[in-house]
Amino acid sequence: MALIAQLTDPHLRDDGADPFHDPAAALRQAFVQIAAMDPMPDAIVLTGDIVDRNAAGYGHALPILRSAPVPVLPLPGNHDDPARFRAAFHGWGAFAPDHLSFTARIADLDLVALDSTLPDGRPGIDAQRLDWLADVLANLQRRAVLALHHPPFATLTPHLDKSGFRNADALAGLVRRSTVSRIIAGHSHRAMQTVWAGCLASTAPAIGHGLSLSLSGAESHKPIAMTPAFELHVVDQENMISHQIPLI
């Protein structure tokens, strides 16, 4: 059995101007709750936007992340600076040379961590990422979880979907021919689930602020107060079950 704690979107600022609650305190509380679990998760998968775009670097984030009770596997999001991310998390993952994707073994399954922020800041994957992923998936021997920052599926919320996800169809084709049986993402700042490319695919609620929901797109897309939470994914030979853990 494998246990994965998925945390996402802490948006750790370095000026203390958090819009609602303190995400650093929420992150520490998540670590306390993870440390108290029996059994403890095998790893924390952190699906992006570790720092907010205003932050000068990762100096304020790294001491918190180093205090985690289990290994942390960090992915970048659209608020993360690629060069600073690579320097800050050198040794935390075997990053690809041209992007920040990597693979990791978690208990008896494989994690495929896909960098879904393109050089222009938009969500998706380009030819380099597609080639890297095709090679990785072709060589998988165990069940796998695909983790990325942006959901590759349409969320039916105009503010999230307006940028699209470049090469989503090509990604879906690779997933369908692989051992990937679960897809986890962040970016939405709320929990969503669907079936995509034959897999259960979801986004997790944020450690940082929430985001407003407008199904018509007429209302503004803005930060809102929302209880921070994370997800616990439990994987055995036959099942993948996810639990949402609020931080209250």
Buried (B, 14 or more C-beta within 10 A) or exposed (E): EBBBBBBBBBBBBBEEEBBEBBBBBBBBBBBEBBEEBEEEBBBBBBBBBBBBEEBEBBEBBBEBBEEBBBEBBBBBBBBBBBEBBBEBBEEBBEBBEEBBBBBBEBBEBBBBBBBBBBEEEBBBBBEBBBEBBBEBBEEBEEBBBBBBBBBBBEBEBBBBBEEEBBBBEBBBBBBEEBBBBBBBBBBBBBBBEBEBBEBBBBBBBBBBBBBBBBEEEEEEBEBEEBEBBBBBBBBEEEEBEBEEBEBE
